[in-house]
């Protein structure tokens, strides 16, 4: 029994990242059977070779993805005729050389099923579609032989999928049978509207029964093996119409046939996810309308991402994730609109001093930020975040906010600001506190206010401080008082020191057991760094 399903609805229902982004990503962490001791330099001739391999691999994997639907008796129709023609154009361009087609269109000997389909498309309003596309479609259909065979160069392990891939293509083409049906008001779903709801299922079934009685497929005999797993590239099927390309250990440059690696996938909407691990980017990285996952990567040039609504049949549900990445240039995430489902994840990342981070013109973005150090300026402008989970973020420069709306259910803890921000740019902090209060996140606003603005006692009593001075050992609050700085500033300095690996004020112990040596503190106040270093060694013998 054939099940007829709208293309967009099927993709929406099976979307990888729609419900729970983090758990989905963790569950999908694959133990890829690829490894290399040396990085692949994506440059010049080596880039061209890699691009050609990716094209051939994706061609085969996408045929497999489409065939899987037919194997499960899921026959897909388009959401509208513009989507159908877009899909048809791409399928013919990609797969026409896979099948042994007749040299010329042969309407006389074509089956009645194909003749009916051709007639329906010839009767379409040509003002809506490019005449060449309609002519190419007609030519392809009328060149189908009654016994369909696979070309010899494609008789590898993917050969068994091409028959059902063609059935999938024909299934989408039968969308034309619904043109005369009255449709209800489109259902508005996330990122798209379901336009074709009522379908002529009987006509679908009758047509396919007739086609399968008129055309047969020769069972292909596999004659060779296609290398589907290189040392640096892997392709996996995430869901319907959704492939992920995984890159590992590649140094990317722009000296190739494409401006950047992402240009290779501009016409391949079914490549919905790109994952990079241990890669270095030496070009301006621009991406949109896909999910990008980066692990242990270095960006030496700007990174730009936007998620403008797609006009074709793609459903925009995407995740942008960075884990343990280093940014040495600007990062801009912009123009994410309502009606999408997008998530931004930053974990264990470091932004260099010149790598300004800008988030702007964003509506209903989910954000998960953990353990990140921003040496750069951070700009949030005209944004509305639908969820926040922020923990252990360290801002060493300005943190500027303008027209920011945060979800009242936000989970925020351990936001720290560098000593320079506390001393000379504390308006960044006070402005963020106002935003927290305006969005009913009062508890954390109060916590930040107490930490950075309210004058709090640095010791339990003057007597305790005097006793500590006489003992030559101070705790952190006593040390802040001794140096004439706030406890928050000292805490920020400690965080900065751990990040850089250079300890400006040596100490012993950790956490509540931290102690500072008074003679060393005095030398630090006097800016006598030679004496500080000498006393650091002396302190180690006295602890």
ZALUM-709059 format. One record per residue: x, y, z of N, C-alpha, C in turn; residue in three letters. Coordinates in steps of 0.1 Angstrom, whole numbers, plus 5000, padded with zeros to 4 digits. Layout:
<recs>
XYZXYZXYZALA...
</recs>
This chain:
<recs>
500949885000500050005000500950125000UNK500750214990501550334989501050444998UNK501950505005501550625014502050745007UNK501050845005501450964998501651075008UNK502751145007503151245017503751365010UNK503351485016503851615011505351625014UNK506151665004507651675005508051745018UNK507551865019507951955031507551895044UNK506351835044505851775057506651665061UNK507051575051507951465054509251505060UNK509851615053511151665058510951725072UNK509851795074509651865087509551755098UNK508751655095508451555105509751475109UNK510651465100511851385102513151475104UNK512951605107514051685108514951645120UNK516251645118517151595128517151685140UNK517151815138517451905150516151975155UNK514951925151513752005154513452005169UNK513551895176513051885190514051915200UNK515151845201516151855211517551865205UNK518051985203519351995196520451925203UNK520651955216521851905222521851755223UNK520751695227520751545228520851485214UNK520251545204520451495191521851495186UNK522551605189523951605185524751505192UNK524551495205525251395213525051255208UNK523751225205523451085200524051055187UNK524251165179524751145166526251145165UNK526951155176528451155175528851025170UNK529351015158529750885152531250855155UNK531550735156532950685156533350665142UNK533750775135534050755121535350675119UNK535250585110536350495107537350565097UNK537650685100538650755092539650825101UNK540950815097541950885105543150915095UNK543951015099545051055092546051125101UNK547351095099548351155107548651295102UNK548351325090548651445083547451525079UNK547451655080546251735075546251735060UNK545051745054544851755040544751905037UNK545651945028545752085024544752115013UNK543652185016542652215006543052334998UNK543852304987544452414980544852364966UNK544652454956545152414943544552284937UNK545352194932544952074925544351984936UNK544851974948544251884958542851924961UNK542552054961541152104963540252054952UNK540652064940539852014928539551864930UNK540551784933540451644935539451614946UNK539451684957538551664968537151694964UNK536951814957535651854953535051754944UNK535751694934535251604925534851474932UNK535651434942535251314950533951334958UNK533851454964532651494972531351484963UNK531451544950530351544941529851404938UNK530851314935530451174932529951104943UNK530451124955529951054967528551104971UNK528351234970526951284973525951244963UNK526351234950525451184940524851044943UNK525750964948525350824952524550824965UNK525050894975524350894988522950954987UNK522751054978521451114977520451024970UNK520950954960520150854954519650744964UNK520550704973520250614983519150674993UNK519350804996518350865005516950874999UNK516850904986515550904979514950764978UNK515750674975515350534973514750474986UNK515250514997514850465010513350495012UNK512850615008511450645009510650545001UNK510950514989510150424981510250284987UNK511450244992511550104998510550095010UNK510250205017509350205028507950245024UNK507650235011506350265005505850415008UNK506850505009506450645011506750714997UNK505650754991505750824978505450974980UNK506351054976506351194979505851284968UNK504951374971504551474961505051614966UNK505151704957505651844960504651924967UNK505152034974504252124981503652224972UNK504252254961503652334950504452304937UNK503952354926504552314913505952384911UNK506152504917507552564917508552474923UNK508152414935509052314941509352194932UNK508252154926508452034917509452054906UNK509252174899510152204888511652224893UNK511752284905513152304910513752164913UNK513052074919513551934921513851864908UNK512951874898513051804885514351854878UNK514551984878515752044871516951984877UNK517051984891518251924897518451774895UNK517351704895517451554894517951524880UNK517451594870517851564856519251594854UNK519651714859521051754857522051654864UNK521651604875522551514883522551374878UNK521351314874521151174872520951124858UNK520851224849520451174835521551084829UNK522851104834523851014828523950884835UNK523150864846523150734853522350624845UNK521350664838520450574832520850564817UNK520650444811520850424796519550474789UNK519550604786518450664779518550644764UNK517350644757517350644743518050774737UNK518650764726519450874720518550994717UNK517250974714516351074711514951054718UNK514251154720512851144726512051064716UNK511250964721510450874713509050864718UNK508250964714506850974719506050864714UNK506350814702505550704696505550584704UNK506750544709506950414716506850434731UNK506550554736506550574750505250504756UNK505250464769504150414775503050514777UNK501750474779500650564781500850644794UNK501450584804501650654816502550774814UNK503650764807504550874804503950974795UNK503150924785502551024776501551114784UNK500851054794499851124802500651234810UNK501751194816502551284824503051404815UNK503551374804504151474794503051564790UNK501851514787500751604783500351704795UNK500351654807499951744818500951854819UNK502251824817503251934818503252024806UNK502851974795502752064783501552164784UNK500552124792499452204794499552304805UNK500752304812500952404823501152534817UNK500852634825501052774821502552804819UNK502952824807504452834805504952964811UNK504053054814504553184820505053164835UNK504653054840505153024854506552954855UNK506952894844508152814844509052844832UNK510252824833511152844822510852734811UNK510752774799510352684788511452574786UNK512752614788513852524787513652404797UNK513352444809513152344820512052244816UNK510952294811509852204807510252114795UNK511052174786511552094774512451994779UNK513352024788514351924793513551814800UNK512551844808511751744815511051654805UNK510451704795509751624785510751534777UNK511851594774512851514767513351394775UNK513651424788514051314797513051204798UNK511751234800510751134801510551054788UNK510551124777510351044764511550974759UNK512750984766513850904763514050784772UNK513050764781513150644790512850524782UNK513650424782513350294774512450214783UNK511750124777510850034784511549944794UNK512749914791513649844801514749934805UNK514649974818515650084822516850014828UNK518050054823519349994828520250114833UNK521150064841522150154847523450154838UNK524050274836525250284829526350214836UNK527350154828528350074834529250144844UNK529450274843530350344852529650364866UNK528350334867527650344880527350204886UNK527950104880527649964886528549934898UNK528450024908529149994920528049954931UNK528449964944527549914954526350004955UNK526250124949525050204949524150174938UNK524450094929523650064917522250024920UNK522049944931520649894934519650014938UNK520250124941519350234946518750324934UNK519350314922518950414912517550384907UNK517050264907515650234902514650304911UNK514750294924513850354933514050504933UNK515250554931515450694930514650754918UNK514650684907513850724896512350724899UNK511950624906510550614911510150734920UNK511150774928510850894937510751014928UNK511551024918511451144909510051144902UNK509651034897508351024891507151054901UNK507351014913506351034923506251184925UNK507351264926507251404927506551474915UNK506851414903506251474891504751454891UNK504251354897502751334897502051434905UNK502751524912502151634919501151714909UNK501551714897500751784887499251734886UNK499051614891497651564891496751644900UNK497351714910496551784920496151924916UNK496651974904496452114901494952154900UNK494052064896492652104895491852084907UNK492552034918491752014931491752144939UNK490552154945490352274954491152244967UNK491952344971492752324983492252414994UNK492252375007491952455018493052565020UNK492752655030493752755033495052685037UNK496252725032497452665036497752655051UNK498252545056498552535070499952595072UNK499952695081501252765084501952685095UNK503052625090503952555099505252625101UNK506152575109507452645112508252645099UNK508452775094509352785083508652775069UNK507452725068506752705056505252685058UNK504552695047503052665047502852545038UNK502052455044501652335036500552375026UNK500952375013500052435003499152324997UNK499652204993498852104988498452004999UNK497252005002496751915013495751805007UNK494851844998493951754992494651694980UNK494651564978495351494967494451394961UNK494651364948493951254941494651124942UNK494551064953495250944956494950824946UNK493750814942493350714932494150734919UNK494150854915494850884902496350854903UNK496950884915498350854918498550704916UNK497750624924497950484924497650424910UNK496650464903496350414890497550444880UNK498050564881499150594872500450514875UNK500750494888501950414891501750264887UNK500550214889500250074885500550064870UNK500050164862500150154848501650174844UNK502350264850503750284847504550154850UNK504350084861505049964864504649844856UNK503549854849503249744839503849774825UNK504149904823504749934810506249944810UNK506849974821508349984822508849894833UNK510049834830510649744839512149794841UNK512749744852514049774856514949654855UNK516049664848516949554848517749544861UNK517849424867518549414880520049434878UNK520649544883522049574881522949474888UNK524049434881525049354887526249434891UNK526549444904527649524909528949474903UNK529749564897530949524891532249584898UNK532049684906533149744912532749814926UNK533649864933533449924946533850074945UNK532850154950533150304951533650334965UNK534750404966535350434979534450544986UNK533650494996532650585002533150645016UNK534450625019534950675032536450705030UNK536750825027538150865025538750895039UNK540050935039540750965052540251095058UNK539551185050539251315055537751355053UNK536951265046535551295043534751175046UNK533551205051532551105054531151165052UNK530251085046528851135044527951035051UNK526951095059526051015066524651065063UNK523650975064522251015062521651055075UNK521151175077520551225089519051195090UNK518451225079516951205078516651225063UNK515351225060514851245046515351375041UNK515951375029516451495022517451565031UNK518151495038519151555048520351475049UNK521451515042522751445043523651535051UNK524551465059525651545066526951505060UNK527751605057529151585052530151615064UNK530951525067531851535078533351555073UNK533951665077535351685073536251675085UNK537451615084538351605095539751625090UNK540451715098541851735096542251795083UNK541451905079541751975066542052125069UNK543152165061543452315062542852375049UNK541852465051541152515039541752645035UNK541952665022542352785016541352825004UNK541552944999540652984988541152964974UNK542352914973542952894960542452764953UNK541152764950540552654944539452694934UNK538752604929537752644919536552704925UNK536452704939535352774946535952874955UNK535152974958535653084967535853024981UNK534952944986535152874998534552734997UNK534852645007534252505006532752515006UNK532152605013530652615013530052635000UNK530752704990530252724977529952594970UNK530752484973530552354967529152304969UNK528452354980527152294983526052394980UNK526252504973525252604971524052544964UNK524252464954523152404947522652274953UNK523152234964522752104970522052124983UNK520752154982519952184994519752065003UNK519951944997519751825005520951805015UNK522051875012523151875022522851975033UNK522251925044521652015054522652035065UNK523651955067524551965078526051945073UNK526852035077528352025075529052025089UNK529851915091530551905104532051905101UNK532751985109534152005107534851975120UNK535951885120536651855132538151865129UNK538851935138540351955136540652025123UNK539852125119540152195107540552335109UNK541252395099541752535100541152605088UNK540552725090539952795079540752925077UNK541352935065542153055061541453135051UNK540153145052539353225042538153275050UNK537453365043536253425049535153315047UNK534653265059533753155059532353215059UNK531553185049530153235048529253125046UNK528153115055527253005054525853055057UNK524852985052523453005056522552885052UNK521452875059520452775056520952635057UNK521952615065522452475068522852475082UNK522952355088523552335101525052325100UNK525752385108527252375109527652335123UNK528452235123529052185136530552195135UNK531152265144532652275144533252225157UNK534252145156534852085168536352105167UNK537052165176538452175176538952245164UNK538352355160538652425147539252565150UNK540052615141540652745142540252825130UNK539752955133539253045122540253165121UNK540953165111541953275109541453385100UNK540153375096539553485088538153495093UNK537353595088536053615093535053505091UNK534053495100533053395099531653475099UNK530853445088529553515087528453405085UNK527353425092526253325090524953405091UNK524053375081522653415083521753305078UNK520553315082519553205080518253265073UNK518453345062517353395056516453285051UNK515153315050514153215046514453175032UNK514353045030514652985017513352985009UNK513453014996512253024987511952884981UNK512852784982512552654976511852564986UNK511952434984511152344992511852315006UNK512952375008513652335021513052395033UNK513052315044512552365057513752405065UNK513652535070514852585077514752555092UNK515452455096515652415110517152385111UNK517852475118519352455117519952475131UNK521152425132521952435144523352485140UNK523852585147525152635145525952605158UNK526952515158527552475170529052485169UNK529752545179531152555180531652495193UNK532552405192533052335205534552335204UNK535152395215536552405216537252465203UNK536652585199537152655187537952775191UNK538852825182539552945184539253045173UNK538853165176538553265166539553375166UNK540253395155541253505153540753615145UNK539453615141538853725133537453735136UNK536753835130535353865134534353745132UNK533353745140532253645139530953725139UNK530153705128528953775127527853675124UNK526753685132525553595130524453695129UNK523753685117522753795114521553745107UNK520453815108519253795100518653665101UNK518253625113517553505116516153545120UNK515153505112513753565113512853465121UNK511653525124510553445130510153335120UNK509653225126509253115117510253015114UNK511453035120512552935119512752865132UNK513552765132513952705145515452685144UNK516152785150517652785150518152785164UNK519352725165520052715178521452745176UNK522052825185523452865185524052805198UNK525152725196525752665207527252695207UNK527752755218529152785219529652725232UNK530652635230531152555242532652555242UNK533252605252534752595254535452665242UNK534952785239535652855228536352975233UNK537253025225538053145228538053245216UNK537753365219537753465208538953565211UNK539753575201540953665203540553805204UNK541553895207541254035210540654105198UNK541054065186540554135173539354065167UNK538853955174537753875168536453925174UNK535954035170534754085175533553995172UNK532653975182531553875181530253965180UNK529553945169528354025167527153935164UNK526053955172524753885170523753995168UNK523153995156522254105153521054065144UNK519954135145518754115137518253965138UNK518053925150517753785153516453775161UNK515553685156514353655163514253515167UNK513853485180513553345184514753255182UNK515853285186517053205186517253135199UNK517553005199517952935211519452945213UNK519952975225521352985227521852905239UNK522952835237523552755247525052795247UNK525452875257526852925258527452865271UNK528552795270529252745282530752755280UNK531352805291532852805292533552875280UNK533152995278533753075267534453195272UNK535553235265536353355269536253445257UNK535753565259535653675249536753775252UNK537853775246538853885247538453995238UNK537553975229537054075219535854155225UNK535454245217534154315220533054225215UNK531954225223530754155220529554245218UNK528854225207527754315203526454235202UNK525454265209524054205207523154325203UNK522554315192521754425187520454375180UNK519354425184518054395178517854235178UNK517854175190517754035191516653995201UNK516053885198515053825207515453675209UNK515853635220516353505223515253425230UNK514753315223513653235229514053145240UNK515353115241515853045253517353075255UNK517753075268519153095271519652995281UNK520752945279521452855289522852905289UNK523252995297524553055297525253025310UNK526552975309527252935321528752955319UNK529353025329530853045329531353115316UNK530853235315531253325303532153435309UNK533253465302534253565306534453665296UNK534053795299534053905290535253995294UNK536353995285537554075288537454215282UNK536454235273536354365267534854405267UNK534454505260533054555261532054455257UNK530954455264529754375261528554465259UNK528354495247527354595243525954535239UNK524954595244523554545242522654655237UNK521854635227520954735222519654665217UNK518554695222517254635218517354475219UNK517554435231517654295234516554245243UNK515854135238514854075246515253925249UNK515153895262515553765267514353685273UNK514353555271513253475277513353485292UNK512253505299512253515313512653385320UNK512653275312512953145318514553115316UNK515253225313516653205310517453145322UNK518453065319519253005329520653065327UNK521053155336522353225335523053215348UNK524353185347525153185359526653195356UNK527453255365528853265363529253345351UNK528653465350529153565340530153655347UNK531353655342532453735348532953835337UNK533353955343533854065334535254095338UNK536154115328537554145330537754265338UNK538954275344539354395352539254525344UNK539554525332539454655324537954695322UNK537054595320535654625319535154685332UNK535554615343535054665357535554805360UNK536754835356537354965359536955075350UNK536955055337536755165327535555145318UNK534855035318533755015309532554945316UNK532354985329531354915336529954955332UNK529855045323528455075317527954955310UNK528854865304528454745298527754655308UNK528254645320527654565330526354615335UNK526354745338525054805343523954795332UNK524254815320523254805309522754665308UNK523654565309523154425309522254395321UNK522554455333521754435344520354485342UNK520254605336518954665332518154575323UNK518854515313518154425304517654305312UNK518454245321517954135329516754165337UNK516754285343515554325351514354345342UNK514554405330513454435321512754305316UNK513554205316513054075311512753975323UNK512554035335512153955346513153845351UNK514453875349515453785353516153855365UNK515353885375515753975386516853915395UNK516653785398517653725407519053735403UNK519253705390520653715385521153855383UNK520153945380520554095380521054135393UNK520354095404520754135417522154075421UNK522353955416523653885419524853965412UNK524654005400525654075393525854215399UNK524754275403524854405410525654405422UNK525354305431526054285443527554255441UNK527854185430529254145427530054255422UNK529454345414530254445407530054595412UNK528954615419528654755422528354785437UNK527854695444527554725458528754705466UNK529054805475530154795484529954695495UNK530654585494530554475503531754465512UNK531554425524532754405533533654305527UNK534954335527535954245522536454155533UNK536254185546536554095557535454095567UNK535453995575534353985585534454095595UNK535654135598535954245608537354295606UNK537454415611538854475610539854395618UNK539354345629540254265638540754145630UNK539854075623540353955615541353995605UNK541154115599542054155588543454185594UNK543454255606544654285613545454165617UNK544754065621545353935625545953865613UNK545253875602545753815590546953885585UNK547054015586548154095581549454045589UNK549254035602550353995611550853855608UNK549953765603550353635600551053625586UNK550953735578551553735565550753665554UNK549553615558548653545548547253595548UNK546753625535545453685534544553585525UNK543253585528542353515518542053615507UNK541153565497540953645485540253785488UNK539253785497538553905500539454005507UNK540253955516541254035523542354085514UNK542654005504543654045494543154165485UNK541854155481541254255474541254385481UNK540954385494540954495503542354555504UNK543354475505544754515507545154585494UNK544754535482545254595470544354715466UNK543254735473542354845469541554825457UNK541154705454540354665443539154595447UNK538154575439536954495443537254345442UNK536554275450536654125449536354075435UNK535454135428535054095414536254115405UNK536954225407538154255399539254145401UNK539454115413540454015416540053875410UNK538753845412538253725406538453725391UNK538253835384538453845370539853825366UNK540753895374542153875371542653735372UNK542153665382542453525384542053445371UNK540753475367540253405355541153435343UNK541553555341542353595330543753525330UNK544253515342545553445344545453305340UNK544353235344544253095341544153075325UNK543453175319543253165305544653185297UNK545453275302546753305295547853225300UNK547753165312548853085317549853165324UNK549653295326550653385332549953435345UNK550453405357549953445369550553575374UNK549753685374550353815378550653825393UNK549753765401549953775416549953625420UNK551153575422551253435427550553405440UNK549953295442549253255454549453105456UNK548953055467549052915470547552865473UNK547352735470545952685473544952715462UNK543852655463542752675454541452695461UNK540452755455539152765461539152845474UNK538452785484538352855497539752845504UNK540652765500541952745506542952845500UNK542552925491543553015484544153115495UNK545453135494546153235503547153315495UNK547253445499548253535493549253575504UNK550453585499551653625508551753775509UNK551653835521551553975522552754045517UNK554054005520555154075514555154075499UNK554653965493554553965478553454065473UNK552354075481551354165477551854315477UNK552654345488553254475489554154505477UNK554954405473555854425462555054445449UNK553954375448553054395436552454535436UNK552054585447551554725448552554825445UNK553854795448554954885445555454865431UNK554854775423555254745409556654695408UNK557154625419558454575419558354425415UNK558354395402558054265397559254165399UNK560454225400561654135403561454085417UNK561054165426560854125440559654025441UNK558654055433557453965433557953825429UNK558753805419559253675415560053605425UNK560853685432561753635443560853585455UNK559853665458558953635469558053515466UNK557753495453556953375449557653255453UNK558953245450559753125454559853115469UNK559953225476559953225491558653175496UNK557553215490556253175494556053025494UNK556552965483556452825481557052745493UNK558152795499558752735510558052745523UNK557152855524556452885536555052825537UNK554552775526553152745526552852615534UNK
</recs>
